[in-house]
Amino acid sequence: MLGNPMFFKKLPPKMYVTLIYTNILKFMITILKRLLKLVLPQKILHIISDMFQMIYQKGNYGIIFDPTYNEDGLITYHVCSFMDDPLFVKAYNLGKQTGSWPNNDIRWRAYVACWVKQKILFVRYFLRNS
């Protein structure tokens, strides 16, 4: 079920845990399906099945435990070094004080906007001086 054990030695520990819990989740979903088939009418089962297929495509789901970033509809366990950049943190806090986005944090969107602006300034500088 989990494949070759040598494969897991090459993975980071968090990914290994994610794969194990994904397999446990698949097992639990299988048991839940069997139990529901015993107690629910076929028509209701089709409605539930259609609902789940709309939520996720078959095989494209997983669980990320201990994410490094989980805000604004984005979740990851990758390195998020932008959150430790003092220049970005200062700019983000100044922007947040304006009250432009009162209910949630949009650090990733703000970082992407700053990154794009930085690249545009570099290209302008390069074009002017070449």
N, C-alpha and C positions, 0 to 999 in steps of 0.2 A: 504493500500500500504506500509506503513512504519511499520506495525506490532503493537505489544503491546507497549504503551507509557512507561510502567514501565521498559521495557527492556533498554530503552535509558538512564534512570537515573543511571544505573550501568556502563555505558561507559564513557571513558574520553571525554572531550569536542571536541577534534580534531577528534575523531572517529565518533562522532555524526554528525559533519559537513560533514565529508567524506561520510557518509551514505546518508545524505540528497542530497548532490551534485551528488552522484552516481545515485540516483533515478531521479533527474532532468535530468541528462545526458541520462538515458534510455528513458525518456519521449521525449527528443529532438530528439534522434535517431529514435524513432517511427514516429514522425511527419515528419522528413526528408525522411524516407523510403516511407511514403505515398505520399509525394510531388514528389519524384523521379519516383514513379510508374506512376504518371499522365503524366510526360513529356518525359521519356526515353523509348526506345524500350526494349522489354523483353531480348534480347540478351545482351545488355549493362548492364542491371540490374543483370544478372547472373554473368557477369565478375566482377562487383563491389562487389557483394555478396561473390564470391570466394576470392577476394582480402581481404576483411575484415575478413573472416574466417581464412585466413592464418595469419593475424596480431594478432588476439586474439581468443581464444576459447570462445565459448558462455558462458557468465556469469563470466568470469575471468578477468574483467577489472574494474578499479576504478580510482579515482583521489585522489591524496594526496596533500592537500593544506598546505602550510607552513611546508615543510619537514625540519627535523633537519639535514639531510645529503642528498646531491644530486650531486654525482660525480662518474665518472668512471663506469657508467651504473648501479649504485645502488642508489635507492631512498628509504628513510624511514622517519618515524616520531618518531621512538624509540630513547631512550637516546643514545647518541654517546659520552660517557665519554672519549674515547681514544683521542679525538681531544683536550681535555683539559689537558691531561697528560703531564707534562713538559718534562719528559725524552723522551717520544715519539716525541713530537713537535721538540725538539732539534735534535734528531736523523733524523727525517724526513727532516728538513731544511738542515742539513749537507748532506744528500743523494741527495736532490734536487739541491744543489749547484754544484754537479758533472756533471749535464746536462744529466743524464742517461734517463730521461723522460722529454723532453723539452716542449711538447705541451699540456700536461694535468696533472691534479693532480691524484695521485693514493694512496691517504691516506689509504683507506680501505685495499688494497692489501698489502701495506707496513706494516700496523698494523698486519694483519694476518701472514705475514712472521716473524715479530718480536715476535708475540705470539708463533708461532710454535718453533722458535729458543729457546725461554725461556723454553718451556716445554721439549725440547730435552736436554737442559743443566740440568734441574732439574732431569730428568730420569737418565742421566749419573752420576750425583752426587750421587743420591740415590743408583744406582747399585754399584758404587765404595765403598761406605761407609756402605754397608750392608753385 
